[in-house]
């Protein structure tokens, strides 16, 4: 029997060995087929090292762990287009985290560059966010620190995340929500910012698939059902374009680009539209080889002129990303044309080089650059500088840190002009004050206002693309604390914080001197006890705050302070007694606090225990007693939801797509709990329905008849506004679940004059 078991294990090991070697051989073949110089020996060395380090370790799916680093290395090689250093780092990326090997070992065997990248990819423990520590935010911060030295760190991390998303099915639901949420919040925008459009799209689709499986399936089947019709439209639309391009003697290919499932769903949510009313699902991509590198631009515009002779272009929908590339290096000419079927279709014109950049982002620039740097590298440098500025600004809160990253690194760009006509790129939502600090710290700190397009505007004015901005300054102006609310860029915020901090230190020193002089004049001792009396009098918590207010003249020490100081202290024995009791009480309190932390269930470990047992059922009784419905998204039975275990041990229920939940998944993923509804139409929940259509007499009566009488639903509030024959209305009503909402929307759509019905958040 033992012999048979031994034989089976050997056969199993041999089969696994064969799978591993085959996967690695595929990686080697892919690398050899690339344009990189062939450094096969170091890749084989990294593979053998990683294979030995991960020996006997299995993934949750049951497959040998080494297959994960190999898969990540394949993505790095094929889908991002990186070379041997990155492939080695990808093969080794989990060695330090999961085995006994150290970064020093990696450096000794593979050199400092690979060691630096692996170090950036290795998770860390401990925290710099204080009480609100988040391991996720910590890891991301370390990733960015290393990334500002070597961009390949983040490219490999994105490849790692992509493979994890492709194999997410074997994880527990709470882990799926955490990883999918973090991917959507951080990694998909990061891939987009680095120009990895294909990877960004796949990350979004995979995240959506795990967070909203039913909606994903519905949209997938609807896309499949309409595929034949789209193919027909594509063939008809491109036939005359092909003829024209053939006449021009260009080598080209024309592809149909179908909008991703996630993009369709997002548009349905933001525009409150059904699938049938999303008209830009199909786009056409023309990819050509220019006659020569110098002719690339002319060929692009030549194609544009040729196709606009066939179809009429939309006057407001020309996007010239060739003259002004996006910050991620993307270049193309986008034009929207009216087809013979009366349908607007977007056409994207790009060269093969531009297409490579669009698919592989910054990694592709290295393939095309000749000699020194390029404009693209300049854009990359600018971006890395922004990262350094964000990291220089200490963010005590994990959520604030991630929000700053999202706001500064992933926001769309706007183009604004100086009075002399120089072009400046700023993040979307940047204000006049942001612009002032982007020019120079002195200009920002003395800014009193701005002229935008020759009109006077306040510091908080949000800029738009195409604005011409002139900053007005005054030597008398000083940085104000409220300025922090007027800016969105990391640079401006860090400069404002730094200036205010310096001024506060000067005020503190001045305040301390005034306090000592005051105490001397009153013939009192400037000790801790007297200082505490004044802190209590002015309702302040720290001595620094007190000295700052005294130094700035906001507190003038006088008679009231003197009276407070002359109040008799308690006698010595009583003071000692209260101190000892206070200490005991504090100790007892600390013990209780510890017990509370251990038994209260407000930790990530507790959330983990709940999740490994089962998915939490949201019943009528549990909702009433234990759970809180989030005010930010108002979930109701039938919505895709998750639970968040807060610091007080309460479970707060959020919709999975709620922006607050997205931040929580990205910052405190170990507190996320998988939940599902188990209610039986006993509880009522408040929802808001938005309606829009053509105004007519008796419409309101018809709406209330359907809701109140036919469906027996209680209306809480109804408001309708009409203008130029079009009405818009919001109806607040009580329902049991999502099914009720669907029925109400369906019945309201039956009214001829109503053209749009959708559930919205208040």
Order of alpha helices (4+ residues) and beta strands (2+ residues): alpha-alpha-alpha-alpha-alpha-alpha-alpha-alpha-alpha-alpha-alpha-alpha-alpha-alpha-beta-alpha-beta-alpha-beta-beta-beta-alpha-alpha-alpha-alpha-beta-beta-alpha-alpha-beta-beta-beta-alpha-alpha-alpha-alpha-alpha-alpha-beta-alpha-beta-beta-beta-alpha-beta-beta-alpha-beta-beta-alpha-beta
